[in-house]
Amino acid sequence: MSNPETASTETRERQRVGMAGALMSAFVERTGVGAATGGTAAARRYLWTDAFAVRNLLALARATGEERWTRDALALVDDVHRTLGRHRADDPRSGWLSGLDEAEGARHPTRAGLRIGKPLPERGPDEPWDERLEWERDGQYFHYLTKWMQALDLVAHHTGRPEPADQARELAWAATRAFVRDQGEGELPQMVWKMSVDLSRPQVASMGHHDPLDGYVTMCQLRASAPSDGVLRDAQETYASIVAGQSLATGDLLGLGGLLADAWRLAQLPPRIGGSTGPVLLAVLDAARRGLQRYAARQAQLGSAESRLAFRELGLARGLALVARLAGALEAGRPPLAELRRAPELVRALAAHRSLGHGILAFWLRPVHRRVTSWTAHQDINDVMLASALLPVAEAERSG
């Protein structure tokens, strides 16, 4: 297949959609989508990867008009709920994490969160801490849960079904209750980075750098569908208070891509929700600008494919493509959110780095770079993030 980055403008989009479709078809087959609901392959579910996969499948449905991609997205959602919403096969506990009976648990699969999908069982209350092992142990991550909430919200908008939106809100309520900790009068709330499978105890008590921002942006997105939901409103305000006391700057490439994607998401909000997000949006854009300047300065030292983590770079490529869309809206005199009119230079400065994203995508589109161990050892997330970088506009967000 030819490289979409070197194709003419006329054929580039078609080639991108075609390659993304090939990547996602292979992912669906390889990871056993449909296995939890009657398929024959062995299922392999991981919440972060699956959240981006759902986005990609919906993007392909919009880009091609083919219903099969929507069917795959819905099958994947069901599989995630029936696999990661339940206890592991090697856990002495069984059934839904919520403790509900089979029928009620199936109606409320996100009520008690969703497991990460790590290969090892969670660390028990009396087991010693081992940092290396903890990365391989199951539990619940807040920033994985927010990615799944966003995916469910997109499914609801794409299909017109209310159930995914209800499940997203139930997950938001569960995550906020479990991960946000009140520090007492006069102190900002803090967040836990990793919780146990049943959300009863912290596994890693420190706060993830962008977890409060993930919470804030996601609550804004969900409130666009349910503006009268008081729990979501209160949660949004809580996360906003934590974000206001933080520096959002990061040198992590996936984190930078996340900042740019968050800016895009905030800019798409309807005025009734987005009217108060201006300060956060500008802080996100400024943090991304500083991080991109540092990345651009050291790009020449990135090294060989074997020494690089593709999915982190591809997350940045996706974010750069989205912020280029914001710059295009400004140039056309139709910024999605009024606050962007106050910072046109900032948006343009970010968009000026779009060639970095083109370079990342061109590098990983070369088949020889996808044969190295650093790619094949993480093939599921690498393939999904490559498809996301190929489909940033179609995948970009909800309509309406």
N, C-alpha and C positions, 0 to 999 in steps of 0.2 A: 504494500500500500504506500502511495506517495506521501511525502511529508506535507501536511497542511500549512506549515509555516513558510514553505517555499512556493506554494501554489499561487496562482493568480487570484486577485480579489474575487473574481467571478465564481471560482470553484472552491475557494477555501472553506466556506461555511459548510458546503455539502460534504467535503472530505472530513471536516472535523466531526460532524454528526455521524458519519459512517464509521469512523474509527472509534468514537465513543460508544456507538452501538455494539461494535465487535467486542470491545473491552467489557461492557456490561453484560452481554450475552454469555461470555466466558465466565464472568463472576457468578452469575445466576446459576449456571450449571455446576461450576466448581464447588461452590459453597452450599449447594443443596437447597436453594430456595424452593419452598413448597414441601420440604420434608416433614416439617412439624404439622402440616395440615394435609397429609396424604401423599406426599412425594415419595420417591424411592431412594434418592441419594441421601448420604449421611449429611446432616445439617452442620454447618460451622458458623456460628453467629458471634459477632463482636459489635458492641453497640455503636461505637464511634464510626466504624467503617460502614455499618448498615444504615446509619443516619444519612451519610453522604450518598450512599447507594440509592436510597429512596428518592432523594433529590434528583439524582441523575436519571433515574427511570422515568420520573415525571417530566423532566426536561426533554427526554427523548420522545415521550408521548406527545408533548406540545410541538416539538420540532418536526415530527414525522406524520402525526395524525394516526399512528398505528396503535390500536387498542391493546396490543399485547404488552406494551411497556407499562401501561396502567395496571394490567392484571398482575404483572410481575411485582410492581410496587406494593400492591395490596397484599399479595402473598408474602412478601418480605415482612411487611408490618405484622401480619398474623404470626409469622414464624418467630419474630423477635419477641412478641408478647408471650407466646406459648413456650419459648425457650428461656429467655432472660427474665421474664416475669414470674418464673417458677424456680424452686430450689434445684440445685444440681443433682445429678443422678448419684454422685458420691457423697451427698450430704445426708445425715440421718433424718433431717427434716424432709418433708415432701409437700407437693402441692404448690399453690400460689403463694408468693411472698407475703401477700396480704392476709393469709389465713382464711380467706373466704372459701366457700365450697366451690365445686367445679363450675357450676352454672353461673354463680354470681361472680366468681373470679374471672371468668371469660368475658363478662360484661364490663368489668372494671380491672383490666389487666395491669394498669399503671398505678393503682391506688397506693402501693407501697414501694414504688420505684422499680428499677430494672437493674439487673446485674450487669457488670462490665462485660463478662464473657472471657475472663483470663483463664489460662490453662490450669492453674493450681487453685485448690480451695482457699477460702479466706483464712487469715491467721486467727486462731482461736484466742479467747480472752487470756489464757495462761501461757500462750506460746511466746517465746522470746522474739524481739524485734530483729529483723534481718533486712537491711535496706535493699540488697540485691534481690532477695526472694520476694519482697513486697511488690516489686514491679510485675511479678508474674502471678500474684495472688488475686483472687476474685474479691468483690466488694461492690461499692457503688461510687462513681465519680460524679460530682455535680456538673462539670462541663460536658460530660457525655449525656447526662440527662437533658441539659438544655438543648443540645443538638437534636435529640429525639423529639422534644417538644416542638421545635421548629419544623422538623420533618412532618410530624403529625398535622401541624397547622397547614402546611402546604398540601397535604393529602386532602384535608377537609375542603380547601378552596378548589382543588383540582376536580374533585369528585362531587362536591355539593353535599356530601354526607356529614351529618352532625357528630357522629360517634368519634371520629378522630380528634375533633376539636374538644369534645368533652374529655377524652383521654389525655390530651395535652394539658388541660387545666388541672385535672386530678394529679397528674405528674408534677405540675408546678407547685401545687399545694403541698404534696408530700415532700418534695425536695426542699422547699423553703422551711418547712417545719423541722426537717432533719439536719440541714446543713448550716443554718443561720443560728448563731448563738448570741444571746443578749449578754453584754458585758457589765451591765449595771448602769445606774443613773449617771448621765454625763459622759458616758463612753460609747463610742461607735460599736455597733454589732460586728462580730467577726464571723468568719466562715470556716468550716472544716473541709479539708481537701478530699478525704476519702473516708467513707463510712462502711460499716459492716453490711453484709447482704440484707439483713433485716432492718437496717437503719437504727439499730439500738445502741451502737457505740462507735466512736471514732476509731478508724484504723490509722489515719495520718491526720493529726490535729491541726497542722499548719494550714494557712489559707493559700489557695491557688492564686497566682498573680492576677489573672483576668477573670476569675470566677465571679466576682461581684458585677463586672461589666457584662459577662454572659447572662447573668440573672436579669440585669436591668434591660438589656436589649430584648431578651426573650419575653419578659413580662410586657414590654411595649408592644411586641408583635402579637402576643395573645390578646392583649386588651383591644387591639384594632378590631378583633372579631367579637369581643365581649366587653365593651367599654364600661358597662355597669357592674362588672364583677369586682366587688369590694376587696376580696382577698388578693386578687391580682394587683389592684391599685395600691394596696398597702405594701405588698411585696415589692412593687416597682419603686416605691418611695424608700423602702429599706435599702434596697440595692443602690439606689441613687446616693443615699447618704454615705455609704461605704466608698463608692467610686469617687465621691468628691474629696475624700481624704487620701487618695492614692495617686502615685505616679503610674501612668499606663505605659511608659516607654519600655521597649523590649528589643533585644537583639535576636530573639528567636524567630526564625523564618516563618514557621507555622503561626506563631503568635502575631507576627506582622501581617500575615495574610488574613488572620482573624480580625485584626483591627480594621483593615480595609473593607472586609465583608460586613463588619458591624456598621461602619459608616454608610455603606450602601443600604443596609436594612433600615437604619434610622432615617435615612433620607426618603425612604418610600412610605413612611407612616402617614396616615391621613391627618389633617390639621388638628382634629379633636384629640389625637394622641400625641402627635409630633410637635405640637406647639411649645411644649416645655422641655424638649430634648436638646435644644440648641447648645447649651454649655457642654453637655456630654459629647455631642457630635464634634464640636470644635476641639475638645480635648483629645478625642480619639484621632482625629485627623492630624493634630500636631504631634502626638506620640508616634504615629506612623511615619510622619515626615522625618523625624529624628532617627528612627530606626532604619529607614531606607537610605538615608545619607551614610550611615555607618556601613550598611551592607554594600552599597555601591562602591565604597572605598576599598573594601577587601575582596570584591568579587573575583579578582584575578587569582586569588589564592585558594579557590574552592577545591581544587584537586580533581582526582580521577573519579569516575562513576563509582568505583568500589568503595571510596572513602566518603561518599555522600549519602544522605538520607532523602530519597526522592520525594516522599510524600510531604515532607516539611517544605521543600522548595516549591512543589506544585501547589501547595496551599497559598504560598505567596503569589505565584503566577496567576492563580484564580482571583485573588484579591486585587492585584494590579489591573486585571481586565475589568473588574467591577468599578474601580475608581476612575478608570478611563471613561466609563459610561457617565459617571457624574460630571466629569469635565466636559463631555460632549453636550450634556444637558445645559450646563452653564453657557457654553458657547452658543447654543441655540436659543438662549434666553428663556429657558423653561426648567430651572432647577426644581427638583421634586419637593424640596423643603426650603422655605424662605430663608432659614438661617444660612444656607450655603451662599446666598448673595452677599453675606457679610465677609466671606472668606474666599473669594475667587482665586486669589494668588496661592492660597494653601492647597486648594484642590488642583490647580494647574501644576504646582510644584510636585505633587504626588503623581499626577498623570505623566509628567515628564520622565518618570522612571519606567514607563510601560515597556521600554525595550528590554529591561531586565527580565520581565515576565516572558517576553518573546524568546529571549535567550535560554531561559530555563526550560520552556516548553520544547524548543528545538533540540536541546540537549537530550531530553528524555524521550523524545520521539524517535531517536536513532535506535534501531533494533539492537545494535551491539551493546548499548548502555543498559538495555533491559535484560541482558543475559548474565549480568554479574550477580554475585551472591547478595550484595546489598539490596538489589531489586527483588530477586526471587525469594529471599527470606521473608520479605514483607509484601508478597505479591498482591494480596487482596487489597490492602489499603493503598498500595502504589497504583494499582490499576484503577481503583475507584477515584483517587485524587487526580490521576492523569485525565480520566474522563471528565471530572469536574472542571479541570483547567481548559479542556476543549469545549466545554458547554457553559461558560460562565454567564452568558446573557440569557440563554434559554432556561438555565437553572436558577437564574438570579433571584427571582422571588415570586410571590403570589401576584395575582392580578386582582384589581378591584379593591 
